[in-house]
């Protein structure tokens, strides 16, 4: 099976140098290039939108797309992965996720493996999982039950046995507005932190804007409110990211998305949104222009393929980071990956029949 490095080598020829430099590509290939491409349903490049050229990587594992879930739980990954304690915990989780008799099988929709590309050879991943939307709806409807949040807590303990008390985290769950959801939960496993990254997503309405102060966040509420008010008219969905441990971290991420994964050719507000980021000096004009040009499709036939694969690049989301005593920061999350011609045909036929 092809490795990530082979796929990256094909895509690198189309990456705008202003967003993803040749040096960034080299570091990505060196760090995780030996991972099998079949593990991933898509890759995410995390790019700073100021003059910083640093790029990190996310790998999306989605059983609705391919067999990456089974691969993650098996013995076909590189040996250096199989003997690493963090990867072993992830493999244990994946075996539960693959087992149709396990509650985790239906409760978890996707996972993300996030790598800090910092010059370390073979960095270990942070781990995020996305509850299935039906799982969250069921949890929200039973929020008065003492056991209602175990579907979210147990996977965290599986990955992080040292996870302490979860009263504060469960309080955050119970305070999620009715028109919002717990979108993802993350563990920064290589950093040795016991805090849980909580990602709550919803429409940018008044209830969502009050969520962080309501759960006890003690950051700059005035600054947060001003940013959220400005974003409310620019994007469809807002995600609020907070680190929850014995207290709630003051550093906050604001994830900005458009419905149905619409790209700039389908959604003209992308340009208005990026213009706003330029106006508040968190994005350079060169990177704004490169972002608008990022989405594309193409074709490439890998040696092991019967037919060419479709090469896809898309804008996933933008995150604005608020941190005490630091200027605002913005990051773009750039999706890229391949799909088989048969997959694309079946998807189009599904749309036509719908």
Secondary structure, 3 states (H helix, E strand, C coil): CCEHHHHHHHHHHHCCCCCCCHHHHHHHHHHHCCCEHHHCCEEEEEEECCCCCCEEEEEEEECCCCCHHHHHHCCCCCHHHHCCHHHHHHHHHHHHHHCCCCHHHHHEEEEEEEECCCCCCCCCCEEEEEECHHHHHHHHHCCCCCCCCHHHHHHHHHHCCCCCCCHHHHHHHHCCCCCEEEEEEEECHHHCCCCEEEEEEECCCHHHHCHHHHCCCCCCHHHHHHHHHHHHCCCCEEEEEEEECCCEEEEEEEEEECHHHCCCCCCCHHHHHHHHHHHCCCCCHHHHHHHHHHCEEEEECCCCCCCCEEEEEEEEEEEEEECCCCCCEEEEEEEEEEECHHHHHHHHHHHHHC
